[in-house]
Amino acid sequence: MKVTRHPGRRRWTGPVLLAVLVAAVLVPTGAGAHKYYAALTRITFNAHTGSMEVVHRFFADDFDLAISRRAGRRLSLDDLGGAGRAAIETAAEGLIRAQFSLSAEGHRIGLEFVGLEPEGDVVWAYFEAPGLTPPAVLDVDNRLLVAEFEGQSNLLTIRLGKQVRSGNFNARDSHRSFDLSGPPPAPVK
């Protein structure tokens, strides 16, 4: 068998192969990778229905673990369409109510649980407060999953018409008041 050498082509296969092997050993993948824990909450005031709508989005595997801990037994969103639906919804509603609340003028806002909706690797949890006019100041306590996962970050947006307010909550910063009475504050430069 004759080996043909190509003039001008550098022999770089060895160094590249070594770099790929080193990267494969040093870069964590799969179970060894650091996982990012986050949840998203969106609060909107629906002018057509006169209600405040609260939607939480969680990673499904994180939420399964959190509701299982709350229930004291294994629960899975995969069973939401079957006989386990009541236990899953009860645990989910209890978990969210214990870790998330809204208040205005010193009074807690009663949120009604609407339901859960799994979608791929996330799950949506819906709540609403019917017949609520937007308060001038909305107080938010958001400790969603911070006890379950170290480094949990909870992003929140509030939409009132064209105005948007947002905040980030975590274990050290779980309470914030949002002024909804005027235009949003100017961004800090």
N, C-alpha and C positions, 0 to 999 in steps of 0.2 A: 504494500500500500504506500503510495507516495503522498507525502504531506506538502502542501503548497503553502509557502510563506508569502504574505502580501507585504510588499515594501511600503513603509510609511505607517503601518498599523502598529500602534504601541501595544505592548504586552501589559495590559492593566487588569486582566481577569483575576489574577491572584489578589491584588490589593482590594478590588471591589468585592470579591467573595469574602475576604476577611472582614471588611466593613459591614457587610450584610449579616454575617454571623455574630459580630460584636453587637450590632443593633438589636438583633433578635434576642440576645441574652439580656441586654440592658434595658430595653423598652418593655414595660409590663403590658401584657395583653390579657384578655379574658378575665378570669377570676382574680388575677393579681392586679388589675388596673384599679385606680382610684375611681370610685363612683361619685357622681355629682348628685346631690339630693336637693330637689327643688319642687315647689308647687306654685301654681299660678292662680290668683283669684281676680275675678273681674266683677265689678259692681256697676250696674247701670240702672238708671231711672227710666222706666218705660212710660212715656207720656200717654200712649194709647190705652194701657191697662191701669195706669195710676199705681203701679207697684215698683218696688225696688227689687231687682233681680240680682242674685249672687250666684256666681258659677265658679266652682273650684275645679282645677285640673291637677291630677296627681299621676305619677308613674304607677302603672297597675301593680307591678311587683312590690313596690314600696307600700302601696295602699293595702295589698293583701296581707303583708306582714303586720302592719299597724292594726288592722281590724281583727286579725287573728289574735294578737296580743290582748286587745281589748275584750274579745269574747272568751278568751281562755281556751280556745281550741282553733284548729286550722280552718280558715275560711278562704275561699278563692272566688274571685270575680268570674271565673269560668263557670261557676255554678249559679250565676245570677238568673239564668233563664229557667232554672229548675226548682227543686224542692228547697234549696238553700237560700232562696231569694229573701225571705223574711228575716232570717238570721243575719245575712250580709247587710241588708238595709238598716236593720236595727243597730248593728255594730258601727256601721258607717255614720249614721245620723248621730249616734251618741258620741263617737270620736270627734266629729266636726263640731258639734255643739259644745263639747268640753274644751276645745282648743281654739275656737274662733267665735268672736262676738262683736256686735256693733251696738253703739249707743249714741243717743243724741240728747242734749240738754239733761244729762244725768240719768236718763231712762234707757234701759236695754231695749233694743228693737227686737221684737218677736219675729223670728224667721221660720217659715213653714218649709219643711222638707218636701221637695217635689219628686226627687228620685235620682238614680244613678244611671249612667250610660257609658259602658265600656266601648272603647274605640281603639283597636290595635293594642299598643303598649301603654295607653293612657286610659284613665277613667275620669268622667265628668260627674260632678255632684252638684245638683241644682237645689237652690233655696229661693224663697221670695218672701217679701213683706208687702202684702196687698194694701192698697189704700194709704200709702205713705207719701207725703209730700217731701221733697228733698229738704233736709235740715240745713241750717246755716253752717253748722260744724258737725262732722261725722267722726266719732271716736272709734278706732279699730283696735281690737286686741287679736293678734294673729300669732298663735303658737302652734300652728299646724305642723305636726310630725317632728317638732324640735326635740321632744323627749325621746322619740324613737331613733332619730338619726343625727349623729354628730355632724355639724356643718350644714344642717338643713337651712335652706334659704327660701323665703316665701315672698314672691313678687305680687304686688297688688296694683290694680288700676281701677280708678273710679271715673266713670263717664257720666257727665251731666250735660246733656245737649252736646255742644261742640267743645265744652271744657273737659279736660282730662287731668286728673291728679294721679300720681303714682308714688309708690314707696316700696322699700325692701325691708322685710322683717326677718329676724333670726332669734336665737336663744337669748342674746344680750339686749336686743332691741325689738320687743314684741308689741309695743303699744305706740300708737301715733294718732294725732288729731289732724283732720283735714278740713280746711276752711273752704266751704263750697259756696260762699255768699258772693264772691266776686270773680274777676278773671284770675287765671292761675298765676302764681308768682313767677317773676322772670327767672330764667335759669342762672345759676351761679357760674361765673366765669373763672 
